[in-house]
Structures are given as C-alpha cells and as structure tokens.
Amino acid sequence: MGKVEKQILNSIDNLSDDILDFTRRLVAEPSTLGNEAPAMEVMEAELKKLSFNPARILIDPVKLSEHRASD
C-alpha cells in the first residue's frame, strides 16, 4: 500500500465517528419522492459545516415530467 492510500485510510479512521454520525442523521430523515426536504436540510447543514456554500435549485415538475428520460 502506498503513502497516499495509508493517509486516506488514516483520515477515514480518524473521522469514522463523524462519518457514522452524519450517515445516521441523514438516513433517519424521510427522503422519498416529494418528501426530500428533511434529508436535504441535513445534507445542507453538513456541507456548510465543511465550508461549502450549497445552493438550492427548484425543479419544475412539469418540465421534469416532459423530459424524455422520465418515461
């Protein structure tokens, strides 16, 4: 195993409690179609904690239903 791989594994080990906490909080929230907001709020808060600036983009359900991939 190379140096980079060892560093990655060490980082994961050091952050495992945080990773598990985030995962528990995320899966505890509803996220079914049309009820995604609670899970999105958990994700948004976590991204902000990591110094990201998440943006919410509203989806037009009519346009989405007209998309050829929605068949």
C-alpha positions in Angstrom: 0.0 0.0 0.0 1.3 3.4 -1.0 1.7 6.5 1.2 -1.4 8.2 -0.2 -3.6 5.2 0.4 -2.3 5.0 4.0 -3.1 8.7 4.5 -6.6 8.2 3.1 -7.3 5.2 5.4 -5.9 7.0 8.4 -8.2 10.0 7.7 -11.2 7.7 7.4 -10.3 6.0 10.7 -9.9 9.4 12.4 -13.2 10.7 11.1 -15.2 7.4 11.4 -17.3 8.7 14.3 -18.2 11.9 12.4 -18.9 9.8 9.2 -21.2 7.5 11.1 -23.0 10.3 12.9 -23.7 12.1 9.6 -24.9 8.9 8.0 -27.2 8.2 10.9 -28.7 11.7 10.8 -29.1 11.5 7.0 -30.9 8.1 6.8 -33.1 9.0 9.8 -34.8 11.7 7.7 -37.5 11.0 5.2 -36.3 11.2 1.6 -39.0 9.6 -0.5 -40.1 11.3 -3.7 -41.8 14.6 -2.9 -40.6 14.5 0.7 -36.9 15.1 0.3 -36.6 18.4 2.2 -35.7 16.9 5.6 -32.8 14.9 4.2 -31.7 17.9 2.1 -31.6 20.0 5.2 -29.2 17.5 6.9 -27.0 17.5 3.8 -27.0 21.3 3.5 -26.0 21.7 7.2 -23.2 19.2 6.8 -21.9 20.9 3.7 -21.9 24.3 5.4 -20.0 22.8 8.3 -17.4 21.7 5.8 -17.2 25.3 4.4 -19.2 24.6 1.3 -21.8 27.0 0.1 -24.7 24.8 -1.1 -27.4 26.3 -3.4 -30.9 25.0 -3.7 -32.3 24.8 -7.2 -36.0 24.4 -7.6 -37.2 21.8 -10.0 -40.2 22.4 -12.2 -42.2 19.2 -12.0 -44.0 19.9 -15.3 -40.7 20.3 -17.2 -39.2 17.3 -15.5 -42.2 15.1 -16.4 -41.8 16.2 -20.1 -38.1 15.1 -20.1 -37.6 12.1 -22.3 -35.7 10.3 -19.5 -38.8 10.4 -17.3 -40.5 7.7 -19.4 
